[in-house]
Amino acid sequence: MKFLLMTLITRVPDPATGVVPTTRDRLHEVVEQARRAEEFGYDGFAVGERHEDPFLSAAPPVVLSHIAAVTSRISLFTAVTTLSLLDPVRAFEDYSTVDNLSDGRLELIIGKGNGAAQAQLYHVTAQDQWQRNREGYELFRALWDSEEVTWSGRFRPSLTAAKALPRPLQPRVRIWHGSATSRESVELAARHGDPVFSANVTNPIEPYAELIRHYRERWAHYGHDPADALVGAGTAGFHVARTSQEAVAVYRPLFEARTALQRKVGNPVVFDTVEDFLDRSSALVGSPEQVIDKVGRYHEQFGHEVIHLSAEREGRSDADYLGSLELFQAEVAPELRRRIPSRPLATRRELSGATS
């Protein structure tokens, strides 16, 4: 199994102090989180894309380029790239540049995006965002795969023998299709032989498991070998400590602060108590043995090889935050890697013969 740390770069009050960090400090904190992730032995670091308050993640390629400069091994993910909002040509130029600067460590997770603000900023609506995502993906893939592209579509001007630069380092970048509930996304992934990444955050397991089952059915329908299907999944929360009591005690105020923020901004609250949250959500909060067991139970439903964990400190002390990251790598990750084999991340590592 492979393990990513992931951030949407929220800028919210610290649950412990109430202080809101500056934009500069928050962005530099993310770069330091990625550097630490590599130091501790995580396989990847993922940066989301959102275009509304309280998120600062509007420009993932810029952030990932900075991270590429201070790391050398860790895979660099987007989570997700909202191709429904972007000109696919410009997105190709940005991410091809990141691919070169990172020595081929880039992997993309794409999605249609969400939130009302994107409709105001980009004039993309719920009625056309899925078609924009599909069209953007198909043009982006064509630009990556071919040095010269002739293309026409609905949402941007056509291309005739167009050459987009710079050319990427990886001959074929892995593109995951991120989805919470969208059958359109997993249909597109299955048709093109791409992996899927389940959000697996907001609700209990069943709707996500059903979507992954549908993906595998459609994968086989399009004639792909079932053994080649590749699945990743998110987690709703993360803190590992020596005992379950210690882990819950540290995580409880984080859950309460997050739930209060959700209510304040009008988002639905699915889990009213931390006990319900830890019982029915995908959150990995507990002792190493509990976390290993829970990932195993989810793997029985998903068959996933990659998970993402929150990179955020969320008001925890440095000792609690860094201790959780280190304990996970020391006692949880090795056992999960042993139990759940996984394919390499990043095409260039596959080409160089990596097997773990």
C-alpha positions as CSV (number, residue, x, y, z in Angstrom):
1,M,0.0,0.0,0.0
2,K,1.1,3.6,-0.7
3,F,0.4,6.6,1.6
4,L,-0.1,10.2,0.6
5,L,-0.4,13.2,2.8
6,M,-3.0,15.6,1.4
7,T,-3.9,19.3,1.9
8,L,-6.6,21.6,0.6
9,I,-4.7,24.5,2.2
10,T,-7.5,25.8,4.3
11,R,-6.9,29.1,6.1
12,V,-9.0,28.9,9.3
13,P,-8.5,29.8,13.0
14,D,-6.2,27.5,14.9
15,P,-8.6,25.4,17.1
16,A,-6.2,25.8,20.1
17,T,-5.4,29.5,19.8
18,G,-8.1,31.0,17.6
19,V,-5.3,32.7,15.5
20,V,-5.8,32.9,11.8
21,P,-2.4,32.4,10.0
22,T,-1.3,34.8,7.3
23,T,-1.5,33.6,3.7
24,R,2.3,33.6,3.5
25,D,2.7,31.5,6.6
26,R,0.0,29.0,5.6
27,L,1.6,28.4,2.2
28,H,5.1,28.0,3.7
29,E,3.6,25.6,6.2
30,V,2.3,23.4,3.4
31,V,5.8,23.3,1.8
32,E,7.3,22.3,5.1
33,Q,4.6,19.6,5.5
34,A,5.7,18.1,2.2
35,R,9.3,18.2,3.1
36,R,8.5,16.4,6.4
37,A,6.4,13.9,4.5
38,E,9.4,12.9,2.4
39,E,11.7,12.9,5.5
40,F,9.3,10.5,7.3
41,G,9.0,8.1,4.3
42,Y,5.5,8.9,2.9
43,D,5.1,8.0,-0.8
44,G,3.3,11.1,-2.0
45,F,2.1,14.6,-1.2
46,A,-1.2,15.9,-2.6
47,V,-2.4,19.5,-3.1
48,G,-6.1,20.1,-3.8
49,E,-7.7,22.8,-5.9
50,R,-10.5,25.0,-4.6
51,H,-11.5,28.5,-5.6
52,E,-13.4,29.8,-2.6
53,D,-13.0,30.8,1.0
54,P,-11.4,29.4,3.3
55,F,-9.1,27.7,0.8
56,L,-5.8,28.9,-0.5
57,S,-5.3,26.1,-3.0
58,A,-6.2,27.9,-6.2
59,A,-2.9,27.3,-7.9
60,P,-1.6,23.7,-7.3
61,P,1.1,23.7,-10.0
62,V,2.7,26.7,-8.4
63,V,2.7,25.0,-4.9
64,L,3.9,21.7,-6.3
65,S,6.7,23.4,-8.2
66,H,8.0,24.9,-4.9
67,I,7.6,21.5,-3.2
68,A,9.6,19.9,-6.1
69,A,12.5,22.2,-5.3
70,V,12.8,21.1,-1.7
71,T,12.2,17.4,-2.2
72,S,13.7,14.7,-4.4
73,R,11.8,11.5,-4.0
74,I,8.2,11.9,-3.0
75,S,5.5,11.7,-5.7
76,L,3.6,15.0,-6.3
77,F,-0.2,14.7,-6.6
78,T,-3.1,17.0,-7.4
79,A,-6.2,16.3,-5.4
80,V,-8.0,17.3,-7.5
81,T,-7.2,19.2,-10.6
82,T,-10.5,20.8,-11.6
83,L,-10.3,20.4,-15.4
84,S,-13.9,21.6,-15.7
85,L,-12.6,25.1,-14.9
86,L,-9.3,25.2,-16.7
87,D,-8.2,25.7,-20.3
88,P,-6.7,22.2,-21.0
89,V,-3.9,23.7,-23.0
90,R,-2.8,25.9,-20.2
91,A,-3.2,23.1,-17.7
92,F,-1.0,20.9,-19.9
93,E,1.7,23.7,-20.0
94,D,1.6,24.1,-16.2
95,Y,1.8,20.4,-15.3
96,S,4.3,19.5,-18.0
97,T,6.5,22.1,-16.5
98,V,6.0,20.6,-13.0
99,D,6.7,17.2,-14.4
100,N,10.1,18.3,-15.7
101,L,11.0,20.3,-12.6
102,S,10.2,17.3,-10.4
103,D,12.1,14.8,-12.5
104,G,8.9,12.9,-13.4
105,R,7.3,12.7,-10.0
106,L,3.9,14.1,-11.0
107,E,0.6,12.2,-10.8
108,L,-2.8,13.9,-11.4
109,I,-6.1,13.3,-9.8
110,I,-8.8,15.1,-11.9
111,G,-12.4,16.0,-11.1
112,K,-15.2,18.4,-12.0
113,G,-14.9,20.4,-8.8
114,N,-17.6,21.7,-6.5
115,G,-18.7,24.8,-4.7
116,A,-20.8,27.8,-5.8
117,A,-17.8,30.2,-6.0
118,Q,-16.4,28.5,-9.1
119,A,-19.6,29.3,-11.0
120,Q,-19.1,33.0,-10.2
121,L,-15.4,33.0,-11.0
122,Y,-15.4,30.8,-14.1
123,H,-19.0,30.8,-15.3
124,V,-19.0,27.0,-15.0
125,T,-22.3,25.6,-13.8
126,A,-23.6,22.4,-12.5
127,Q,-25.3,21.8,-15.9
128,D,-22.0,21.9,-17.9
129,Q,-19.2,21.1,-15.5
130,W,-19.2,17.4,-16.2
131,Q,-19.0,17.9,-19.9
132,R,-16.3,20.4,-19.4
133,N,-14.4,17.9,-17.3
134,R,-14.7,15.2,-19.9
135,E,-13.7,17.4,-22.8
136,G,-10.8,18.9,-20.8
137,Y,-9.5,15.5,-19.9
138,E,-9.6,14.2,-23.5
139,L,-7.7,17.3,-24.8
140,F,-5.2,17.3,-21.9
141,R,-4.5,13.6,-22.6
142,A,-4.0,14.2,-26.3
143,L,-1.6,17.0,-25.7
144,W,0.4,14.9,-23.3
145,D,0.6,11.9,-25.6
146,S,1.3,13.7,-28.9
147,E,3.6,16.4,-30.0
148,E,1.1,17.8,-32.5
149,V,-2.6,17.9,-31.9
150,T,-5.6,18.7,-34.1
151,W,-8.8,18.9,-32.1
152,S,-12.2,20.5,-31.9
153,G,-14.7,20.7,-29.0
154,R,-17.5,22.7,-27.5
155,F,-15.8,24.8,-24.8
156,R,-12.6,26.2,-26.3
157,P,-11.3,27.2,-29.7
158,S,-10.2,24.3,-32.0
159,L,-6.6,23.3,-32.5
160,T,-4.9,22.6,-35.9
161,A,-1.5,20.9,-35.8
162,A,-0.9,22.6,-32.5
163,K,2.3,22.0,-30.6
164,A,2.2,22.7,-26.8
165,L,5.4,23.2,-24.9
166,P,7.3,22.3,-22.9
167,R,7.1,18.6,-23.7
168,P,6.7,16.5,-20.5
169,L,9.3,14.3,-19.0
170,Q,7.0,11.3,-18.4
171,P,5.9,9.8,-21.8
172,R,2.5,9.0,-20.2
173,V,1.4,10.6,-16.9
174,R,-0.9,8.6,-14.7
175,I,-4.3,10.4,-14.4
176,W,-6.6,9.3,-11.6
177,H,-10.3,10.2,-11.7
178,G,-11.4,11.6,-8.4
179,S,-15.0,11.0,-7.4
180,A,-17.3,11.0,-4.4
181,T,-20.6,10.1,-6.1
182,S,-20.2,10.7,-9.9
183,R,-20.8,7.7,-12.1
184,E,-19.7,9.8,-15.0
185,S,-16.2,10.1,-13.6
186,V,-15.7,6.4,-13.0
187,E,-17.2,5.6,-16.4
188,L,-14.7,7.9,-18.0
189,A,-11.9,6.3,-16.0
190,A,-13.0,2.8,-17.0
191,R,-13.3,3.6,-20.6
192,H,-9.8,5.0,-20.9
193,G,-8.2,2.4,-18.6
194,D,-7.4,5.0,-15.8
195,P,-7.4,4.5,-12.0
196,V,-10.0,6.1,-9.7
197,F,-9.6,7.8,-6.4
198,S,-12.6,7.7,-4.1
199,A,-13.2,10.7,-1.9
200,N,-14.3,8.5,1.0
201,V,-14.6,11.4,3.4
202,T,-18.1,12.8,4.0
203,N,-20.2,9.6,4.4
204,P,-20.1,6.1,5.7
205,I,-18.5,3.5,3.5
206,E,-21.4,2.1,1.4
207,P,-21.9,4.8,-1.3
208,Y,-18.1,4.8,-2.0
209,A,-17.9,1.0,-2.1
210,E,-20.9,0.9,-4.5
211,L,-19.2,3.4,-6.8
212,I,-16.0,1.4,-6.8
213,R,-17.9,-1.8,-7.6
214,H,-19.5,0.1,-10.5
215,Y,-16.0,1.1,-11.7
216,R,-14.8,-2.4,-11.7
217,E,-17.9,-3.6,-13.6
218,R,-17.4,-0.9,-16.2
219,W,-13.6,-1.6,-16.4
220,A,-14.4,-5.2,-17.3
221,H,-17.1,-4.1,-19.7
222,Y,-14.5,-2.1,-21.7
223,G,-12.3,-5.2,-22.0
224,H,-9.6,-4.4,-19.5
225,D,-8.0,-7.0,-17.4
226,P,-9.7,-6.9,-13.9
227,A,-6.3,-7.3,-12.3
228,D,-5.2,-4.0,-13.8
229,A,-7.9,-1.8,-12.2
230,L,-6.3,0.6,-9.7
231,V,-8.1,2.3,-6.8
232,G,-7.2,4.9,-4.2
233,A,-9.3,6.3,-1.4
234,G,-9.3,9.2,1.0
235,T,-9.7,9.2,4.8
236,A,-11.9,11.5,6.9
237,G,-9.4,12.1,9.7
238,F,-6.1,11.0,11.0
239,H,-4.3,10.7,14.3
240,V,-2.4,7.7,15.6
241,A,-1.1,7.4,19.1
242,R,0.1,4.6,21.4
243,T,-3.3,4.0,22.8
244,S,-6.8,4.5,21.5
245,Q,-7.7,6.7,24.5
246,E,-4.8,9.0,23.9
247,A,-5.6,9.3,20.2
248,V,-9.3,10.1,20.8
249,A,-8.4,12.6,23.5
250,V,-6.2,14.5,21.1
251,Y,-8.6,14.3,18.1
252,R,-11.8,15.2,19.9
253,P,-11.2,19.0,19.9
254,L,-10.2,18.8,16.3
255,F,-13.4,17.1,15.4
256,E,-15.5,19.6,17.4
257,A,-13.8,22.6,15.8
258,R,-14.3,21.1,12.3
259,T,-17.9,20.4,13.0
260,A,-18.5,23.9,14.3
261,L,-17.0,25.3,11.1
262,Q,-19.2,23.1,8.9
263,R,-22.3,24.3,10.7
264,K,-21.2,27.9,10.5
265,V,-20.8,27.8,6.7
266,G,-24.0,25.8,6.2
267,N,-22.5,22.4,5.3
268,P,-24.4,19.3,6.3
269,V,-23.1,17.5,9.4
270,V,-23.2,13.7,8.9
271,F,-21.6,12.6,12.2
272,D,-22.9,14.4,15.3
273,T,-20.3,13.1,17.8
274,V,-16.7,12.1,17.7
275,E,-17.7,8.5,18.7
276,D,-20.1,8.2,15.8
277,F,-17.5,9.7,13.5
278,L,-14.8,7.3,14.5
279,D,-17.2,4.4,14.3
280,R,-18.8,5.0,10.9
281,S,-16.4,7.2,8.9
282,S,-13.1,6.3,7.3
283,A,-11.2,8.3,9.9
284,L,-8.0,6.6,11.1
285,V,-7.8,7.6,14.7
286,G,-6.5,5.2,17.3
287,S,-3.6,2.9,18.2
288,P,-1.4,1.4,15.4
289,E,-3.3,-1.9,15.7
290,Q,-6.7,-0.2,15.4
291,V,-5.6,1.8,12.3
292,I,-4.2,-1.3,10.6
293,D,-7.4,-3.2,11.3
294,K,-9.6,-0.4,9.9
295,V,-7.6,0.1,6.7
296,G,-7.9,-3.7,6.3
297,R,-11.7,-3.6,6.6
298,Y,-11.9,-0.8,4.0
299,H,-9.6,-2.7,1.7
300,E,-12.0,-5.6,1.8
301,Q,-14.6,-3.3,0.2
302,F,-12.4,-1.2,-2.0
303,G,-9.4,-3.3,-3.0
304,H,-7.5,0.0,-2.9
305,E,-3.7,0.3,-3.0
306,V,-3.3,4.0,-2.2
307,I,-4.8,6.1,0.6
308,H,-4.4,9.8,1.5
309,L,-4.2,11.1,5.0
310,S,-4.6,14.7,6.2
311,A,-1.4,16.6,6.3
312,E,-2.8,19.3,8.6
313,R,-1.8,20.0,12.2
314,E,-5.3,21.3,13.0
315,G,-4.4,22.7,16.4
316,R,-2.3,19.8,17.6
317,S,0.9,20.4,19.4
318,D,4.1,19.7,17.4
319,A,4.7,16.7,19.6
320,D,1.3,15.2,18.9
321,Y,1.3,16.1,15.2
322,L,4.8,15.0,14.4
323,G,4.5,12.0,16.7
324,S,1.5,10.8,14.8
325,L,3.2,11.1,11.4
326,E,6.3,9.2,12.7
327,L,4.4,6.5,14.5
328,F,2.3,5.8,11.4
329,Q,5.4,5.3,9.4
330,A,7.2,3.3,12.1
331,E,4.4,0.8,12.9
332,V,1.4,1.2,10.6
333,A,2.8,1.7,7.2
334,P,5.3,-1.3,7.2
335,E,2.5,-3.7,8.2
336,L,0.1,-2.4,5.6
337,R,2.7,-2.5,2.9
338,R,3.4,-6.1,3.8
339,R,-0.3,-7.1,3.8
340,I,-1.4,-5.1,0.7
341,P,0.9,-5.2,-2.3
342,S,0.8,-2.1,-4.5
343,R,2.0,-0.9,-7.8
344,P,4.7,1.8,-8.0
345,L,3.8,5.5,-8.2
346,A,5.0,7.7,-11.1
347,T,5.7,6.3,-14.6
348,R,9.4,7.1,-14.5
349,R,9.9,4.9,-11.5
350,E,8.0,2.1,-13.3
351,L,10.4,2.5,-16.2
352,S,13.4,2.3,-13.9
353,G,12.2,-1.0,-12.6
354,A,10.9,0.0,-9.2
355,T,8.8,-2.7,-7.5
356,S,7.7,-1.4,-4.1
